[in-house]
Amino acid sequence: MNCTTEQQTLLEHYVKKILAAPVYELAVRTPLQPAHALSEMLGNQILLKREDLQPTFSFKIRGAYNKLVQLSDAQKASGVVTASAGNHAQGVALAARELGIDACIVMPCTTPQLKVLGVRSRGADAVLHGESFPFALAYALDLARKTGRTFVSPFDDPDVIAGQGTVAMEILRQHQGPLDAIFVPVGGGGLIAGIAAYVKYLRPEVRIIGVESEHSACLHAALQAGERVVLPSVGTFADGVAVAQVGAYGFEVCRFCVDEVVTVSNDELCAAIKNIYDDTRSITEPSGALAVAGIKNYVARTGAVGQTLVAIDSGANINFDSLGYVAERAALSGALA
Ligand SMILES: *Cc1c(COP(=O)(O)O)cnc(C)c1O
């Protein structure tokens, strides 16, 4: 990768923020675990970064805590407001409780019930508004203006991006041998921006591959257009990544640090949830299985063999009663499983 001096400075700025992020006051260092059956099936070594094992069952606690802990005393006293599809919401709720900050969280009406309960059980005020994330976002921004609370973006914020980037810091420490690519699920692009900035600064030969749902492929659209575009509509099966426009801060990094973006279907996600279950005996939510679905798609398309590929297993917040649907689709797409 040939970076301009300006780009190199941007990456260095993020690397410093990532190294200084105090996320372990609340987040845990998660395992980087070999997926034996998947590795065998695909002829490549597949490693899963188990972010589903975080206290809120997704990596979002990292960025949320890193953002909230760095607010000024005055901002902490006035409280925060955020919009989230549900996982950032739980991260903010837990971080806010830990830091004694009052939190108001706006989520779309379509948010799975267990994510809403996850927010309320952590003492935050949950407001349900709009049919998908973009509507909840507009409402939350308006609330911030009217109430003087600080708006905390789920992805479009340097401190949030740096918090998510600590995932990459762990991966490079946990796996010091050859590493071909890291597959990262993409919603608003905060996670992939943090990971890409850290990895491209230290190990530029490692490929960063974004994976999006074909129903919310906003990074793919932005990279093709050369600018951030707004998708006319988004599908919400992979509710954690149902975002219509990639964040500005994240795109600034992604436009030169992301090597490729793969898009996958809902059926590929269901099959990947089963693959992860077979290897780990744990269940991921649809967004959490994006990276594994992306690896399968990539290996089938490129014929890659003998490579070491990391998938971020990003979250486990799925309603128990949707498992029937997932199992049914995974069985139907048996050829893919
Ligand atoms: C938020 C989220 C993502 C995507 O992260 P972005 O920073 O929005 O790109 C992926 N998986 C899960 C489970 C998430 O909650």
The ligand as a Gaussian input file, in Angstrom:
#p B3LYP/6-31G(d) Opt

LIG

0 1
 C      -22.300000      -2.521000      14.825000
 C      -22.065000      -3.898000      14.414000
 C      -21.311000      -4.217000      13.268000
 C      -20.752000      -3.163000      12.320000
 O      -19.964000      -2.163000      12.936000
 P      -19.863000      -0.718000      12.271000
 O      -18.850000      -0.001000      13.088000
 O      -21.214000      -0.086000      12.326000
 O      -19.428000      -0.916000      10.860000
 C      -21.089000      -5.545000      12.983000
 N      -21.593000      -6.526000      13.755000
 C      -22.335000      -6.274000      14.846000
 C      -22.842000      -7.413000      15.642000
 C      -22.587000      -4.951000      15.213000
 O      -23.329000      -4.706000      16.299000

